[in-house]
Amino acid sequence: MKQLLEIENLSVQFTTNKGSFTAIQDVTLKIGAGETVCLVGESGSGKSVTSKSVMRLIDYENGVISSGQIVLDGDDLTTLSQKELRALRGKKMAMVFQEPMAAFDPVFTIGSQITEVIIQHKQGNREQAWERAVHLLKRVGIPEPEIRMNQYPGELSGGMLQRAMIAMALSCNPQLLIADEPTTALDVTIQAQILHLLQELKEEFNMSILLITHDMGIAAEMADRIIVMYAGQIVEQATVQQLFTKPHHPYTRGLLRSITTMDSDRTNRLFSIEGTIPHLSDLPTGCRFHPRCPFATDRCKKDSPPLQSVNGRLAACWYSEDLVKLEDWQQHAAPTDKAERAGKNERTIPELGEQGSAKEKLFEVKGLSKFYPIGKGTFNRSKAYIRAVDDVSFSIKKGETFGLVGESGSGKSTLGRVLLQLERATEGKVLFEGKELSELSAKGLQGVRRDMQVIFQDPYGSVNPRWKVGDIIGEPFDVHESFSKVEKRAKVEELLELVGLNRSMYDRFPHEFSGGQRQRIGIARAIALHPQFILADEAVSALDVSVQAQIVNLMQDLQKKLGLTYLFIAHGLNIVRHLSDRIGVMYLGKLVEIAPSEELFLHPSHHYTKGLLSSIPSPDPSRKREWFAIEGEIPSPANPPSGCRFHTRCPAAKARCREEQPELLQLREGHWTACHYPL
């Protein structure tokens, strides 16, 4: 195979206020023509720095290539000037960024930005560039491309914007496409569409792809070869089959074992790699993974292992050959049989029944709606509304975890906020322990709020950066209790210990902690007053797979210890399955299915639920998923379709679906579905 990209012994340094540090060291990799190579590893491994080095974008971020070579189709990119690089960017190599809003200029139309690239690289005049841009937007699955050409980035949804960015990257037929976490911020359905699109475009344009991801399921589905990075170095390099069949580095094995799959045994705790990735300015001696490695010896602490050939692949571990012979080395790779799973996983609710608390309802929601007015109604025209939540009824039992899933824009977070009375309902009732919350006075509501707390999605945005950790966790005590300083400190230190942090962290500031540690701080604050109920709104979606596992285990431990009830909102369906006793599926403001967790995954009865489940990438390259595509995107809640709201995207829709809205009806014990033609 002809090599398109060859990186040899690449090291990159960054200069900061506190001096310079090496972000990646001695990185060597090759990508053949028409090959897809995936870079995987936790945040802080150096994946994005490697990709930006190829494009030489690090030059704009105080970065410099301190040694090594990057050769793209015969051109050594490390020796070229920025002017020469501009001629190659877009034409020979292009990049799809993680955050599409940051890649487009908000003051220019989508069309003008795509045509500019084509004209700049002399691939045609303005008219030809326009035609090509329209063709590409159509090719990446954007409806009505001529209209979209004249729209601004702010007028497109996240999924559409990501497609438009792919169209812009492909506008000059690049030989190498670098995609940096291109689907992280997207729903599973849109993610599946984008991944399929990338596969098709690769064949059509005969491109090579360097794909950066921390989702091993995506890597299994997309990659020909996988490169695992840790703390700025490559620790393993193998074909996708080799890596998933038998990983050779303890870190790779840890990543694979941390994955929660559709086959994971829900009765067991999730596996997680202990500790966190070291900061690049404070690296350990010897092997950089040794402080977190269960197999580390004195040699690992002193000497750094080279990346060398072991059993037909590359691994940087002194003991690879011996470790792979261990009996339990491949613990991660045994999928469970569906029937066995069904028998094994009937947990929690029966247990709760024995304790007599399954029958007790903590929350009861009756006909709940939340509408937001748009603009002002005129004399002869009624006011328009965004129907964020529309006539939703369900209950949450004491001690259970109720999962809530659905695409962005389906109304999950709005429903959560209305439950906690952070927003007032337009219609309907929310009963908490039999009390209707909307009828309580401000003082009465403050009393109830002790029992209802929130863990937010963003561990960075949900804490005050100017407050010490002790003050952040202790704030609920200032509102609801009258402790002395000594008592408050003792309580906060207990909480820190309870969530797996050190008591000595009381006086530190949020910026001194990793994302996973900050999420623990958020959890400590949420449980400070011993609430009965916690709303976890996408509480683990921003975290790496190993940190995600740690937080999920912590939440389950606290639930047992403190008798908590959770409403767990997420779009990572495997995690929802592992945590939840029952799951509700939302689509465009409506609950379309409610079922016990295992029942929902084994026997989905709504076509939307089936589409969501088939969109999950499988972290096993030998098992190709059954593809049941949900085409298009979720419609606007300001103008929902008539009849069944899903009919515009449903492969089984009939005339009745377009005219008549289905009711939520019970199919089996505990399994409710709103569909005229359930599966």
N, C-alpha and C positions, 0 to 999 in steps of 0.2 A: 504494500500500500504506500502510495506517495504521501510523504509527510507535508502537511500544510503549515502547521505551527510547531516550532521547536523552541522550547525554553530550556536554557542550560544554566544551572547553578545561580539562579536569580536571587539576589538579596536587595531588599528595599528599606531605606531609612526614612524616618520622619523627624522633623525638627519641631519641638514644642517649647513652651515657656520654661519647662523644667529640664530642657536639654534634649538630645536626640536619642531615639531608640530604634532597634531593628524590628520591622513589622513582619517580614518574611525572610527566611534564610535558606539558601541553597536549594531552591525549588527547581526541580527538573521535570518537565513533562512534554509529551508530544501529542499532537492531534492529527490524525490522517485525514485525507480528503474524503468527505462524506461521512465522517465519524461523529458520534455524539459522546462527549466525555463529560462526566458529572463530577463537580468538586463538592464534597460534603464535609460536615464538621459543625461543631457548635459555633455560636456567635463569638467572635474574637479569635477564630482559628487562622484568619488571613485569607479567606476565600475571595472576598471582594477586592482586597488589595492586589491579589494576583491578577484578577480580571482587569482592574483599572490600570495595572502596569502594562498589560498588553496594549491597551488603547493609549497609554502614556497620559492618562488623566490625572495620575498622582502628581504630575508636575504642577498642577493648579492647587494642590492641597499640602504644600510644603514637603512633598515626598521626592525622593531621589533614588534612582537605581544605583546602588553602591558597587555591585558587581554582577557579572553574568550577561547572558545574551538572550534576545527574543527575536527569532527569525520567522517572518511570515512570508511564505512563498518566495524565498530568496532575499527578501529585504530585512536587514538588521535594524529593528525598530529603535534599539537603544542609541544608535548613532545619528538618527534623523532629527532635523530641526522641527519645530512646531508647524512651520509652513508646509514642510514636506509631509508631515503626519496628517495635516488637514486634507491633503489630496487623497490619502489612503482611507481615512475615516469615512465610513458611508459607502465607499466604493469597494474596498477590499475587505474591510472589517466593520461591523456595526454592533451596536449594543442596545439591548432592551433592559431598562432599569426596573428596579423593584417598585418604585413610586411613580406611576405614569404622570401624575399632576406636576411633578418636579421636572419632567423631561420636556414638557411642552411649555411654550411661552403663552401665558394666559391672555395677552392682548392681541394675538394674531389668530386667524382662523386655522382650523386643522388643515384645510386644503393648501393655504399659502405656505405652511411650514413643511408639508411633504413636497410640494412642487419646488420649493427653494433648494432642497437637497438635490433633486434631479437636475435642475438648471446649473447649480454650482459645479456639479461633476460632469457637465457638458453631455448629458445623456439625452438631450432633446430640447426643442424650443418650448415656449410657455404653453402652447396649445397641446403639444405632445406630452409634456410633463403633467398637464391637467388630466388628460385621458388616462395616462399610466396610473396617476394617483387614484382616480375613480375606480379603475380596474383592480388595483391592490386593495382598496377598502372593501370592494365587493368580495374579493378573494379571501380576505380574512373574516368574512361573515358579518360585515356591518350592513344592516338593511338601509335602503334608500341612500346610497353613497353620495349621490349628487347633492342631496340636502345637507348631509353631514360635512361636506367639503366647506360649506359656508358657515358652519357653526364654530363656536369657540370651545376650548377645552372644558370650561366650566359647565357646558351644556350636555356633556356626555357622561354616562355612568362609568364606574371604575372598570368594568369589564370591557366596555366599548373603547375606552381610552387606552386600555392595554392593547387591544387589537389594532387601534390606530397607530400606536407606537411600533408595533410589529410591522405594520404596513410601511411606516416611515423608514424603519431599519432595512427593509427589503427593497426599497425603492431603486437602488442602484445595483441590485444582484450581488451582494457581498459574498465572498468565499467563506468567511468566518462570521458566525453570529454568536455574540456573547450574551447570554440571558442571565441576569443577576436576580435570583429569587423572583421570577416573573409572575408567579401566581400566589405568593404568600398572602397578599392583602385581599385575595378574591375568594368568593364562595366556592364550595366543592364542585358545583355544577359548571360554573364559568371556568374554574381551574381545569376541569376535564376537557372542556371545549378548547381552551388555549393549548393544552398539551397535545391534543389530537391535531390541532391546526399546525403546531410546530413540527410534528412528525410528517404531516403531508407536505408542508412547504420545504422541508429538508430534502425529501425525495424529488419534488418538482424543480427546485433550484439547484440541486446537487451541492448543498451547503454542508459545512462542518459546524457543529454546535458545541460551545463550551457552556454548560448549564450549571449554575450555582444554586444549591438548595440545601436546606437542612431536613427535608422530608425524604426519608429513605424509600417511601412508597413511590414517589416521583422518580427517584434515581433508578429504582428497579424497573420501572416502566419505560423510561426514556433512554437509558444509557447503554452504550456498547462497553465502555470501560468506566470504572469509578476510581477517583483519587480521593483519599481521606486525608484531611489536614487537621493538625492539632498544634495550637500555640505557634503558628508561623512556619511550621515544617510539614512536609509530607510524611505520613507514617505508614501508609499502605497504598498500593496501586495494583489493581487487578481487573479482570473482565467482570462483568456484572454477574455471570454465573458463578465464577470462582468465589467472588466476595460473599455472595449470599449463601452459597453452599457451605463454605468453610472459611470464615475470616481468620487472618493470621496475626492480627495485632490485638492486644487486649482492649484497646480503645474502640476499634471497629466492632469487636464482639460486644462491648458495652453499649454502643449506639444501637446495634441490632436488637439487643435484649431489652432496650428501653422502649421499643416501638410497641404501641398498643394496637392490636389488629382486631379484625372482626372475629378472629378465632381465639383471642386471649381468654384465659380462664378468669372470670370475674370474681371468683372466690379468693383468688390470690392477690397479694399486694403487687403493684407494678415494680418492675426492676428499675433502679436508677443508679447512675454512676455517682458515687459519693463525691462531695466537694464541688469546686467550680474551676473553670479554666483560669490559669494564672494570667495576670496582666503582663503585657509584653515588656513593660519596663522593670518587671520584677520576676524574672524567670528562674525556676529551680536549676540546680546543676545536674549534670548527667542527662538521663532521659527526661524530657519535659513532662511526661505523663506519670512519672513514678509516684508523686504524692497521692495519686488517685487510683493507682494500679494495685489490685489484690495479689499480683504475682511478683511485685518488685523485690529485688535483692540489693545488697550493698553495691554490687557492680552497677546496677541501674542508677543508683544515686550518684556514682562517681563519673561513669563514662557514658557519653552520648552514643547510642547505637547508630551505625550508618544505614542508609536505605539500600538493602542488598537483595539479591535474587534468592527466593525461597520457594521451592515447589512450583516453579513456573510463574511466579508473580513477585512483586517487590514489597518488602516489609522492613520497618525500622524497629526491630525488637531483638534483644540478645537471645531470647528463648523461644522464638516462633516455632521452630521445628518440634521442640519438645511439648510445647503447650497444646498444639493441635492434636496431639495423640491422647490428651486427657479424656477420660470417659464423658465428663459433663460439659465438654467444651462447646458442643453445639446445642445446648439447651434451648436456644431461641428458635430453632428451626423446625419444631414439631407441631404442625397444624393439628388442631383437634377436629375430630369428626363431628359433623353437624348434630347427629342424633345424640352423641355423647355429651355435646355442649348443652343441648336442650335439657337433658337429665341433670347435668351437673350444676346448672346455673339458676335453678329455681330457688333463689335465696331471698333474703331480706323481707319481702312482704309477708311470706308465711311466718318467718321468725317474729315479725312485728305483731302478727295476729296472735301468736302464743302469748306475747306480752300484753295483749289487749289494747295496744295503742293504734293498731292499723285502722280501727273503726273510727277513731277520733279525728275529726277534721280540724286542721289548724287554720287553713284559709279556705273560704268558699267564695267563688267568683260567679256572679249571676248576671248574664246579659251585658257584660262590660263593653263599652265603646269609648274610644277617644278620637275625636275629630279636631283637626286644626283648620281654622278658616283661612282662605286665600283671598287676599284683596278685600274690596268692599262691594257688597251687593248693590246694584243700581235699582232704580224705580221698578223696572219691569223684568229684572233678572235676579234670581235668588243667589245668595252667596255660595261660592264653591268651597269644598272642604277636602282636606287630605284625610282619608279614612285610615288612620294608622292602626287602630284596633277596632274591629267591627263585630259586636254581638258575640263575645266570647264567654263561655261558661265552663268551669272545671273546678276541682278542689285539690288541695295538697294536704296529705295526711301527716300527722305528727311523726317525726323521726324518719321520714322518707326523703329521698332525693328525687325531685321531679325535674327531668331534663326538658329543655325547650329548644328545638332546632328549627332551622329554616334559613333561607337566603337573607342577605342584607336587604332591608326594606320590607321584611315580612311583618314587622311590628313587635318583635320579641322584647327589645330593650324598652320600648314604650309601655308594653304590658307590665314589665318589671317595675318601672317607675310609678305607674298608676297603683300597683299593689301596695307600694310603700308610701303612697300619698305624696310623692315628690311632685306628681302632677294630678290634677283633679280630673275625675272621669266625666265624660260628656253625658253618658247614660250608664245605668246598671249599678250593681252593689258589690262592694268588697267587704266580706265579713272575716274578721280575725278573732278567733276563739269566740265566735258568736256575736261579736260587737261590730256594728256597721261603722267603718272608719270615717266615712264622709260626714257622719252626724256628730263626731266628737269635737269638742272645743279645742282650741290651740293647746291648752294645758293638758287636756285629756290625751291628745295626739302625742305630745312630748313624752307622756308616761308610757304609751304603747311603743314609742320608738326605741325604748330600751331593749325591747324584745325583737326588733327588726333592724338588721344591719346589712351593709353592702361591701362586697369585695369587687373593686373595679378592674376593668380590662388593662388599663395602662398603669403599671407600677411606678412609672416616672411622673405621670401627670397627676396622680391621686395623692401625692404627699407634698407638703410645703417644703421647698428646698432650703428655706431659711431656718426651719425649726430643727431642733435635735430630735433624734429618734424617740427618746424618752417622752418629749412633749407631744409628739405626734400620736403615740400609742396611748398616752395618759389623758388626752383631751376629753374623751367621753367621761372620765371621772370628774373633770372640772365642771361639766354640764350637769351630771346626774348625781354626783356624790359630794361629800364634804370631807375629803381626806386631808390629813396634814401632808407636808412635803415628804416626810420620811415614809409614811404609809403608802403614798402614791408611788414613790420610787420602788418600794418593796413589791407592790402589785405589778408594776410594769416589768420589773426584772423577772418575776415569775412568768409573766406572759412571754417574754423574750425566750425563756428557757422552753416553755411549752411549744413554741413554734420552731424550735431547733436553732435558735440564735444564742450568742453568748451574752451573759448579763452585762459584761463590760462594754457592750455596744450602746448602752443607754445614752452616752454623751457624744455619739458620733452623728454626722450629718448624712442625709440620703445619698449624696453623690459618692460617698465612700463605699457604697454597696452595689452588688451586681443586680440584674433584673430579678432573678429568682429570690434573692435576699430581700429586695424591696417588696416583692409580693408577700413574703412572710411577714414583713412589718405591717402591710395592709391587713393581713389575716389577724395578726395580734390585736390590732386596733378594733377590728370587727367583733372579736370574741371578748373584748375587755369587760363588758357588762353582763356576760353570760346570757346572750340573747337566745330566744327559741328558734329564730328564723334568720337565715342569711341568704341574700340574693347574690349569686356569683355571676356577674355579667361578663362573659368571655374572659374569665379570670386566668386562664392558662394559655390563651391563643397566641400571645406575644412571646412565649417562652420557648427555648430549645427543648427537644424531645426528652433529654435526660432530666432537665430542671422541671419540666412539665410533670414527669412521673413523680418527682419528689413532692411537688405541691399537691398533686392528687392524693398521694399516700397520706400526707399531712392532713388534708381535709377529711379523709375517711377516719383517721385516728381521732381527730377532734370531734367528729360526729358521734363516735362510740363513747368517747370520754364525757362529752358535755350534752349528749342527747339532742344534737342540732337537727334542724330541718332545713334542707337546701332547695332553692330554685336555681338550677344550673343552666345558664343560657350559653350556647356555644355553637360554632359551625363545624368543629372537629368531631365528627360523629363517633369515631372509635372511643374517644375519651368520654363522651356522653353515655355511650353504652356501658362502659366500665363502671361509671360512677352512679348511674341512675337506676332507680327501682321502676319508675314509670317515665314514659317520654311522650311529650306532646309535639306534634309537627305543625308549624304555622306557615301559612301562605297568604300573603297580601291581606293581613289583618284578621284572618280567620284561622281557627283551629281545624285542621282537616283530618287529623288522626290522633288518637290517644291509645296507648297500649303499654303493658308491662315491657320492660326493656328488651329482654331476650325474645319475646313474642314478636315485637316490632321488627327486629333484625332478621328473624327466621321466616316470618310470615307477614311482610308488609301488605296492606290491603288497599292503600291509596296509590295511584300511579305516580304522584309526586314523591311520596316516600321511597318508592322503588327506584325512581330516578336519582334521588339523593344518595341512596345506598350504592347504586352502581357507579356513581361518580367518584367513590373513594378509591385512590390508587392502592394496589396491593403490593406490600413489601416482599413479594416472592416472584421473581422473574419467570419461574416455571409455570405459574398459574395465571393465565391471562384472564382478566375479568370479563364477565358478560356485559357488553356495552348496551346500555339502555339510555340513549342521550335525551336530556331535556334541552330542546332547542331554544334559542333566543334568551331573552332576559325577563326578569320580573316586571310586569307592567306598572305604570304609575298609580300609587294609591289615591291620587286626586281624580283619576278616571278609570276605576276598575272595570273589567269586562262584565257583561251581563251574565246571568246564569251562574254556572260554576266558574269561579275566578281563574281556575287553572286550565280551562278548556282551550285557550289560545296556544298552549304549549304541550297539550296532552295528546299522545299518539292514539289514545282510545276514544277521543271525544266524538260524540254524536249530536244530532240536532237537539235532543233533550238537554244536553249539557249547556248548550248556548242560550237556552231559554229559561231553564228552571234551576234555581239554586238548591243544591243538595243539603239536607239536614244532617247533623251529626247523630248517627244512629248506632246502637250497639250490635255488633256482629257476633261476638263471642263474649264470654265472661271477662269483663274489664277492657275489652277491645272495641273502641268506637271509631267510626269512619264517616266522613262526609263525602260520599261518592255514589253516583247513580249506578255505576258498573264496577264494584270493587273487585280486586284481584282474587 
